[in-house]
Structure formats: structure tokens, C-alpha cells
Amino acid sequence: QVQLVESGGGSVQAGGSLRLSCAASGHTDSIKHMAWFRQAPGKEREGVASVDSEGSTTYAEYATGRFTISQNNAKNILYLQMNGLKPEDTAMYYCAAVSEPLLGYIRLLHGVYDYWGQGTQVTVSS
């Protein structure tokens, strides 16, 4: 089992920045892929960015150039640096992990991830 705990959410004005963190514990050696997802009220959960155990990253189009996903050296903390935030980025942000390698577009599909955190709220005002 893997436990994930997110932190770092908050309220910012448009154009501001936030850095989300996700602390992983338990059988972290089994993790092959981690990702950030977000879900706004009334909308489906969508992938933001993912990273595999080799450091290869995948970004949603809306996140490219504004958001950066990274991990610490021990691979037990996942980060999401968000710059140039927009009101449409307002959502609950979730950390996710899976114990198998993922290829291509499925890296940003929420259905393939086994472990989830409780989420951290990000609110961007105009």
C-alpha cells in the first residue's frame, strides 16, 4: 500500500504562483509513475502532469510552459510548481501513483492510477 498526502494549496490572485507537494509513504519502492490531477466543481477529473521513475514527464496542453512537475531525490515527495495561475486553474488538486509503468497518453488518465491523496484546494481570483 501507498499513502499520499498533498499540501501547499491556497488562494492566490491571477498571475501568482503556488507550489504543491505530495508526500508518499508506505511501499514507495513499488511506485512506477506519479501524477497530479485536478477537478473543478461540476467537471471531470483531468490530468495535469505526470512523471515516471526515470524522470520522464508528460503535461496536459494547458499546463505546458506554466506548470512543472518534479520529485525529490528520494522519490518520495512529488511537487507541482504552478506559475502564471489563471482563474480557470481553480480546482481541487490530487496526487496519484501507480505501481506499473505507463506509456503515452494514458499517463494522464485518472482510471489507471491506484493510489490517491485527499486533495488540496487551489483558488485563483481575477
C-alpha positions in Angstrom: 0.0 0.0 0.0 1.0 3.6 -0.7 -0.3 6.6 1.2 -0.3 10.1 -0.4 -0.7 13.4 1.4 -0.9 16.7 -0.5 -0.2 20.2 0.8 0.5 23.6 -0.5 -2.8 24.7 -1.9 -4.3 28.1 -1.2 -5.8 31.3 -2.6 -3.8 33.5 -5.0 -4.6 36.2 -7.5 -4.3 35.6 -11.2 -0.7 35.6 -12.3 0.5 34.3 -9.0 2.3 31.1 -8.2 1.9 28.1 -5.9 3.9 25.0 -5.2 2.0 21.9 -4.3 3.7 19.0 -2.5 2.7 15.3 -2.2 4.4 13.2 0.4 4.4 9.4 -0.3 4.8 6.8 2.3 4.4 3.0 2.6 5.6 0.8 -0.2 7.0 3.7 -2.2 9.6 1.4 -3.9 6.7 -0.1 -5.9 5.7 3.2 -7.5 6.5 3.5 -11.2 4.5 6.6 -12.1 3.1 9.6 -10.2 0.9 12.4 -11.4 -1.1 15.4 -10.5 -4.8 15.6 -11.4 -7.4 18.3 -10.7 -11.1 18.5 -10.5 -13.2 21.7 -10.6 -16.8 21.7 -9.4 -19.1 20.1 -11.9 -16.3 18.9 -14.1 -14.5 15.6 -14.6 -11.1 14.9 -13.0 -8.4 15.8 -15.5 -4.7 15.1 -15.7 -2.3 17.9 -15.1 1.2 16.4 -15.3 2.9 13.1 -14.7 6.5 11.8 -14.0 7.9 8.3 -14.1 10.6 6.7 -12.1 13.2 7.7 -14.7 12.1 11.4 -14.6 10.3 11.4 -17.9 7.4 13.9 -17.7 4.1 14.4 -19.5 2.0 17.6 -19.4 -1.5 18.5 -20.3 -1.6 21.1 -23.0 -2.9 23.8 -20.7 -0.1 23.1 -18.2 2.8 23.2 -20.6 5.0 26.2 -20.0 3.3 27.2 -16.8 3.5 24.1 -14.5 6.5 22.0 -13.7 6.3 18.5 -12.1 9.3 17.2 -10.2 10.4 14.8 -7.4 13.0 14.9 -4.7 16.0 12.6 -4.9 14.5 10.0 -2.7 11.4 9.9 -5.0 9.1 10.2 -2.0 7.9 13.8 -2.5 6.2 15.0 -5.6 6.0 18.7 -6.5 3.9 20.8 -8.8 5.2 24.3 -9.4 2.4 26.4 -10.8 3.2 29.8 -12.3 1.0 32.3 -14.2 -2.1 30.9 -12.5 -5.4 31.7 -14.0 -9.0 31.7 -12.5 -9.7 28.6 -14.6 -7.0 26.7 -12.7 -9.2 26.8 -9.7 -9.8 23.2 -8.6 -9.0 20.5 -6.1 -5.6 19.1 -6.9 -4.9 15.5 -6.3 -1.7 13.5 -6.2 -1.8 9.9 -7.7 0.5 7.0 -8.0 0.6 3.6 -9.7 2.8 0.5 -9.4 3.2 -0.2 -13.1 4.9 1.7 -16.0 2.6 3.8 -18.2 3.1 4.7 -21.8 1.8 7.6 -23.8 -1.5 9.4 -23.2 -2.7 7.1 -20.5 -0.3 8.7 -18.1 -2.9 11.4 -17.7 -5.9 9.2 -17.4 -7.2 9.0 -13.8 -8.5 5.5 -14.2 -5.1 3.9 -14.4 -3.9 5.2 -11.0 -4.3 3.0 -7.9 -3.4 5.4 -5.1 -4.8 8.8 -4.4 -4.3 11.6 -1.9 -7.2 13.5 -0.3 -6.6 16.7 -2.4 -5.5 20.3 -1.8 -7.7 23.2 -2.9 -6.3 25.9 -5.2 -8.3 29.0 -5.8 -7.3 31.7 -8.2 -9.1 35.0 -8.2 -9.2 37.5 -11.0 
